[in-house]
Amino acid sequence: MNFISQLSLNQRAWQLLAISALCFELIALYFQYFMGLEPCIMCIYQRTAVWGIFLAGVIGAFGCQHLVMRIVAYGLWATAAIWGFIIALEHVDMQSSTMSFLFSCEIVPNFPSWAPLHQWLPALFEASGDCGDIKWDFLGFSMPQVMLVIFAAYSTAFTIVLLTRLLKEKRL
């Protein structure tokens, strides 16, 4: 338990978090640009959550020895992982519902007016696919179902690291 509680103070652990998220982003871009799988709005929101996890890893790597930076990294990691899980869950529901024709999928992402990511970086954040289409699967799991597992893993890792850190601090 001591090893896990010390991970938040370890620059390499935060770098691993950032690298894992970056790998998922690169895989998403491979699917989009080499396999021709157009991302839908829900995919774009999940992609944004993964970028949030990447940013948390970068902030944590540079500031893991400073409490405020660590808290910012924790907050971003938790928010992005949980938000991504919720979006992926909605996406799975859209695809698996017997009344999926009732779901509508926006074309333009609903980013804040102060951060229109789809206009700044359309290659990364522009949605052109349909949320209900299942054009890819892995071992019988659709892309949103795979993302559900990934976000659950990020959320679980966050919870374990934070709780062990808090328990260690409480004991001292």
Rosetta silent file (secondary structure, phi, psi, omega in degrees, C-alpha in Angstrom):
SEQUENCE: MNFISQLSLNQRAWQLLAISALCFELIALYFQYFMGLEPCIMCIYQRTAVWGIFLAGVIGAFGCQHLVMRIVAYGLWATAAIWGFIIALEHVDMQSSTMSFLFSCEIVPNFPSWAPLHQWLPALFEASGDCGDIKWDFLGFSMPQVMLVIFAAYSTAFTIVLLTRLLKEKRL
SCORE:     score description
SCORE:     0.000 S_00000001
   1 L     0.000  -31.180  178.442    0.000    0.000    0.000 S_00000001
   2 H   -63.024  -40.270  178.664    2.951    2.307    0.631 S_00000001
   3 H   -59.640  -46.954 -178.729    4.068    1.893   -2.998 S_00000001
   4 H   -65.090  -40.864 -178.750    0.653    2.922   -4.328 S_00000001
   5 H   -66.101  -24.997  179.929    0.397    5.890   -1.964 S_00000001
   6 H   -86.190   -9.023 -177.699    3.765    7.166   -3.209 S_00000001
   7 H   -60.120  -35.543 -178.149    2.769    7.019   -6.893 S_00000001
   8 H   -69.733  -13.676  177.131    1.296   10.513   -6.834 S_00000001
   9 H   -97.217   -1.273 -175.160    4.718   11.830   -5.799 S_00000001
  10 L  -101.509  120.295 -179.001    6.470    9.983   -8.607 S_00000001
  11 H   -60.751  -38.076 -179.026    7.061   11.847  -11.854 S_00000001
  12 H   -63.477  -36.521  179.106    7.265    8.584  -13.834 S_00000001
  13 H   -64.348  -43.201  177.848    3.791    7.519  -12.688 S_00000001
  14 H   -66.983  -37.057  176.783    2.279   10.771  -13.947 S_00000001
  15 H   -63.824  -39.195  177.226    4.239   10.421  -17.186 S_00000001
  16 H   -62.169  -40.354  175.916    2.806    6.926  -17.604 S_00000001
  17 H   -59.768  -47.593 -179.722   -0.692    8.355  -17.186 S_00000001
  18 H   -64.332  -43.139 -178.603    0.016   10.971  -19.876 S_00000001
  19 H   -65.777  -39.780  179.426    1.643    8.459  -22.238 S_00000001
  20 H   -63.040  -42.750  178.449   -1.237    6.000  -21.903 S_00000001
  21 H   -65.646  -41.000  177.978   -3.745    8.739  -22.782 S_00000001
  22 H   -61.834  -39.281  177.193   -1.583    9.907  -25.681 S_00000001
  23 H   -61.497  -42.571  178.020   -1.470    6.325  -27.001 S_00000001
  24 H   -64.575  -36.818  176.946   -5.275    6.156  -26.932 S_00000001
  25 H   -65.377  -42.718  179.083   -5.443    9.460  -28.805 S_00000001
  26 H   -65.134  -37.755  176.004   -3.032    8.206  -31.447 S_00000001
  27 H   -63.714  -42.239  178.093   -5.067    5.024  -31.815 S_00000001
  28 H   -60.990  -41.502  178.590   -8.228    7.139  -32.243 S_00000001
  29 H   -67.641  -34.642  174.980   -6.518    9.177  -34.964 S_00000001
  30 H   -62.541  -46.399  177.802   -5.404    5.957  -36.658 S_00000001
  31 H   -59.051  -41.270 -176.912   -9.000    4.723  -36.657 S_00000001
  32 H   -71.616  -50.618 -169.942  -10.169    8.053  -38.044 S_00000001
  33 H   -94.465  -22.798 -179.520   -7.575    8.771  -40.719 S_00000001
  34 L  -106.125  -29.957  179.229   -6.295    5.340  -41.747 S_00000001
  35 L  -100.556   -7.330  176.701   -9.308    3.122  -41.191 S_00000001
  36 L    73.510   23.171  178.396  -11.865    5.733  -42.257 S_00000001
  37 L   -88.922  106.860 -177.361  -13.983    5.557  -39.086 S_00000001
  38 L   -74.010  129.685  179.998  -15.592    8.985  -38.782 S_00000001
  39 L   -76.971  139.218  175.400  -15.969   10.147  -35.156 S_00000001
  40 L   -90.776  179.463 -178.477  -19.420   11.140  -33.939 S_00000001
  41 H   -61.926  -38.758  179.037  -20.141   13.841  -31.387 S_00000001
  42 H   -67.593  -35.948  176.091  -20.011   11.339  -28.506 S_00000001
  43 H   -63.348  -40.521  179.776  -16.648   10.089  -29.791 S_00000001
  44 H   -65.161  -41.798  177.871  -15.386   13.678  -29.825 S_00000001
  45 H   -64.290  -39.816  177.068  -16.513   14.218  -26.232 S_00000001
  46 H   -66.123  -38.402  177.221  -14.772   10.984  -25.200 S_00000001
  47 H   -61.613  -41.330  178.174  -11.680   12.132  -27.098 S_00000001
  48 H   -62.284  -39.895  177.956  -11.805   15.409  -25.151 S_00000001
  49 H   -63.858  -39.780  178.270  -11.956   13.448  -21.888 S_00000001
  50 H   -65.411  -38.782  175.148   -8.885   11.447  -22.895 S_00000001
  51 H   -63.079  -33.932  175.806   -7.069   14.723  -23.642 S_00000001
  52 H   -63.183  -40.566  177.311   -8.078   15.830  -20.138 S_00000001
  53 H   -66.045  -40.680  175.917   -6.419   12.727  -18.696 S_00000001
  54 H   -58.578  -47.768 -179.598   -3.336   13.449  -20.808 S_00000001
  55 H   -62.640  -38.836  176.306   -3.220   17.008  -19.468 S_00000001
  56 H   -60.094  -42.606  178.218   -3.616   15.720  -15.900 S_00000001
  57 H   -63.762  -39.898  178.806   -0.614   13.456  -16.462 S_00000001
  58 H   -66.547  -46.800  178.977    1.474   16.336  -17.832 S_00000001
  59 H   -61.475  -43.685  178.823    0.532   18.654  -14.941 S_00000001
  60 H   -64.314  -37.545 -179.789    1.216   15.873  -12.454 S_00000001
  61 H   -65.563  -39.399 -179.000    4.572   15.053  -14.035 S_00000001
  62 H   -82.637  -25.014 -174.708    5.762   18.641  -13.785 S_00000001
  63 H  -124.462   23.564 -174.171    4.215   19.405  -10.409 S_00000001
  64 L   -64.807  -20.270  179.442    4.048   16.129   -8.500 S_00000001
  65 L   -89.605   -3.119 -179.577    6.190   17.511   -5.673 S_00000001
  66 L  -113.599  125.220 -174.014    3.882   20.516   -5.174 S_00000001
  67 H   -56.614  -45.288 -177.099    0.580   19.965   -3.393 S_00000001
  68 H   -63.264  -43.905  179.469   -1.419   22.512   -5.399 S_00000001
  69 H   -65.219  -38.230  178.705   -0.263   21.110   -8.742 S_00000001
  70 H   -65.266  -39.904  178.775   -0.993   17.580   -7.543 S_00000001
  71 H   -65.418  -41.553  176.956   -4.505   18.615   -6.491 S_00000001
  72 H   -61.651  -44.608  179.459   -5.100   20.225   -9.913 S_00000001
  73 H   -63.541  -43.691  176.518   -3.841   17.054  -11.627 S_00000001
  74 H   -58.096  -48.474 -177.913   -6.032   14.864   -9.387 S_00000001
  75 H   -60.693  -43.170  179.489   -9.076   17.021  -10.111 S_00000001
  76 H   -67.159  -43.082  178.360   -8.514   16.961  -13.848 S_00000001
  77 H   -59.257  -49.968 -178.329   -7.856   13.213  -13.852 S_00000001
  78 H   -63.150  -47.649 -178.335  -11.014   12.473  -11.849 S_00000001
  79 H   -61.140  -47.307 -178.000  -13.213   14.839  -13.843 S_00000001
  80 H   -66.363  -42.814 -178.257  -12.012   13.599  -17.220 S_00000001
  81 H   -66.598  -43.847 -178.021  -12.167    9.899  -16.299 S_00000001
  82 H   -72.955  -42.078  177.772  -15.637   10.078  -14.760 S_00000001
  83 H   -62.248  -42.915  177.276  -17.027   12.400  -17.439 S_00000001
  84 H   -61.008  -40.514  178.236  -15.593   10.117  -20.141 S_00000001
  85 H   -61.734  -44.902 -179.201  -17.203    7.102  -18.459 S_00000001
  86 H   -63.830  -43.727  179.216  -20.597    8.841  -18.380 S_00000001
  87 H   -63.958  -44.097  178.708  -20.341    9.879  -22.048 S_00000001
  88 H   -62.975  -38.375  177.780  -19.263    6.366  -23.080 S_00000001
  89 H   -62.927  -43.763  175.880  -22.184    4.911  -21.098 S_00000001
  90 H   -61.455  -40.892 -179.127  -24.614    7.221  -22.915 S_00000001
  91 H   -65.097  -42.128  176.458  -23.026    6.250  -26.223 S_00000001
  92 H   -61.316  -42.618  178.906  -23.412    2.540  -25.467 S_00000001
  93 H   -61.394  -42.123  178.045  -27.029    3.199  -24.550 S_00000001
  94 H   -59.199  -43.084 -175.705  -27.577    5.013  -27.852 S_00000001
  95 H   -78.561  -26.716 -173.984  -26.169    2.103  -29.814 S_00000001
  96 H  -102.646   -7.133 -179.156  -27.810   -0.715  -27.892 S_00000001
  97 L   -69.052  141.898  177.201  -31.274    0.714  -27.309 S_00000001
  98 L   -70.800  -17.401  178.744  -34.108   -0.934  -29.192 S_00000001
  99 L  -112.423   41.233 -175.884  -35.427    2.562  -29.828 S_00000001
 100 H   -62.575  -20.052  178.112  -32.109    3.989  -31.014 S_00000001
 101 H   -66.542  -16.201  178.468  -33.899    5.827  -33.798 S_00000001
 102 H   -79.627  -19.248  179.349  -35.199    8.214  -31.112 S_00000001
 103 L   -80.173  136.713  174.064  -31.680    9.395  -30.275 S_00000001
 104 L  -113.993  147.140 -176.131  -30.368   12.304  -32.244 S_00000001
 105 L  -116.588  118.309  178.356  -26.712   13.025  -32.656 S_00000001
 106 L   -64.514  161.084  177.347  -25.561   16.623  -32.962 S_00000001
 107 L  -101.294  -38.826 -177.770  -23.059   17.539  -35.639 S_00000001
 108 L   -98.034  124.513  178.783  -21.403   20.531  -33.945 S_00000001
 109 L   -61.202  149.003 -178.778  -19.780   19.880  -30.549 S_00000001
 110 L   -97.025   62.208  176.982  -21.112   21.895  -27.641 S_00000001
 111 L   -82.527  157.046  178.116  -17.799   23.296  -26.445 S_00000001
 112 L   -60.748  152.223 -178.843  -17.729   26.511  -24.409 S_00000001
 113 L   -62.913  -25.665  179.527  -17.626   29.715  -26.458 S_00000001
 114 L   -83.257   -6.235  179.172  -14.223   30.519  -24.926 S_00000001
 115 L  -144.680   67.163  179.141  -12.777   27.191  -26.139 S_00000001
 116 L   -77.041   77.473 -175.102  -14.249   26.167  -29.517 S_00000001
 117 H   -56.680  -34.973 -179.230  -11.909   23.202  -29.936 S_00000001
 118 H   -67.450  -21.098  175.494  -13.730   22.018  -33.065 S_00000001
 119 H   -91.658  -36.525  179.753  -12.825   25.327  -34.747 S_00000001
 120 H   -71.413  -43.126 -176.944   -9.287   25.568  -33.404 S_00000001
 121 L  -133.084   69.835 -176.695   -8.340   21.944  -34.141 S_00000001
 122 H   -61.930  -27.443  179.008  -10.908   20.470  -36.523 S_00000001
 123 H   -63.625  -24.508 -179.746   -8.628   17.527  -37.338 S_00000001
 124 H  -103.234  -33.466 -167.835   -9.028   16.396  -33.729 S_00000001
 125 H  -122.636   14.446  177.961  -12.408   17.696  -32.606 S_00000001
 126 L   -93.950  128.941 -179.275  -14.704   17.876  -35.618 S_00000001
 127 L   -93.440  131.917  178.996  -17.554   15.359  -35.611 S_00000001
 128 L  -136.119   -2.544 -178.418  -18.608   13.829  -38.902 S_00000001
 129 L  -101.053  177.945  179.537  -19.952   10.390  -37.974 S_00000001
 130 L  -106.540  131.578 -176.374  -23.262    9.051  -36.689 S_00000001
 131 L   -62.028  -29.279 -176.187  -23.540    8.044  -33.024 S_00000001
 132 L   -83.383  -14.642 -178.133  -25.711    5.021  -33.791 S_00000001
 133 L   -74.815  134.287  172.624  -23.359    3.412  -36.321 S_00000001
 134 L  -114.946   99.298 -176.222  -21.275    0.475  -35.192 S_00000001
 135 L  -106.068   -1.468 -177.260  -18.569    0.141  -37.830 S_00000001
 136 L  -149.737  143.896  171.282  -15.906   -1.509  -35.687 S_00000001
 137 E  -147.924  157.418  178.885  -15.770   -4.057  -32.897 S_00000001
 138 E  -130.225  113.703 -177.589  -13.129   -5.854  -30.901 S_00000001
 139 L    54.390   35.897  178.297  -14.020   -9.299  -29.575 S_00000001
 140 L    86.115    2.016  179.524  -17.673   -8.395  -29.981 S_00000001
 141 E  -105.099  133.545  178.257  -17.388   -5.054  -28.167 S_00000001
 142 E   -75.611  169.063  179.952  -18.146   -1.791  -29.939 S_00000001
 143 H   -55.992  -47.456  178.646  -15.867    1.242  -29.676 S_00000001
 144 H   -63.259  -32.661  177.637  -17.963    2.908  -26.919 S_00000001
 145 H   -67.756  -38.591  176.018  -17.993   -0.346  -24.940 S_00000001
 146 H   -64.832  -42.470  179.389  -14.195   -0.524  -25.152 S_00000001
 147 H   -65.133  -31.940  176.434  -13.997    3.131  -24.079 S_00000001
 148 H   -60.298  -44.359  178.339  -16.274    2.339  -21.146 S_00000001
 149 H   -65.137  -42.247 -179.254  -13.705   -0.190  -19.925 S_00000001
 150 H   -63.333  -47.261  179.333  -10.840    2.271  -20.491 S_00000001
 151 H   -67.308  -33.304  175.861  -12.557    5.072  -18.559 S_00000001
 152 H   -64.650  -39.955  178.191  -13.516    2.630  -15.802 S_00000001
 153 H   -65.058  -44.106  177.194   -9.847    1.637  -15.514 S_00000001
 154 H   -62.182  -41.462 -179.947   -8.753    5.289  -15.333 S_00000001
 155 H   -66.722  -42.325  179.030  -11.449    6.011  -12.720 S_00000001
 156 H   -64.978  -44.529  178.395  -10.521    2.955  -10.660 S_00000001
 157 H   -59.828  -43.934  178.378   -6.812    3.799  -10.806 S_00000001
 158 H   -59.155  -48.708 -177.375   -7.579    7.345   -9.684 S_00000001
 159 H   -60.312  -44.530 -179.380   -9.702    6.132   -6.774 S_00000001
 160 H   -64.561  -46.830 -178.902   -7.087    3.643   -5.589 S_00000001
 161 H   -62.946  -46.002 -178.232   -4.205    6.129   -5.820 S_00000001
 162 H   -66.172  -46.159 -178.297   -6.133    8.895   -4.068 S_00000001
 163 H   -64.179  -42.749  178.922   -7.549    6.700   -1.299 S_00000001
 164 H   -65.401  -36.386  177.559   -4.206    5.072   -0.496 S_00000001
 165 H   -65.341  -45.129  179.270   -2.581    8.523   -0.441 S_00000001
 166 H   -64.601  -40.294  178.079   -5.262    9.881    1.888 S_00000001
 167 H   -64.443  -39.851  178.451   -5.028    6.838    4.165 S_00000001
 168 H   -64.635  -43.716  179.661   -1.242    7.190    4.376 S_00000001
 169 H   -64.062  -35.927 -178.519   -1.530   10.895    5.222 S_00000001
 170 H   -68.419  -34.278 -179.141   -4.133   10.142    7.894 S_00000001
 171 H   -71.568  -27.844 -177.006   -1.817    7.606    9.562 S_00000001
 172 L   -74.514    0.000    0.000    1.072   10.060    9.855 S_00000001
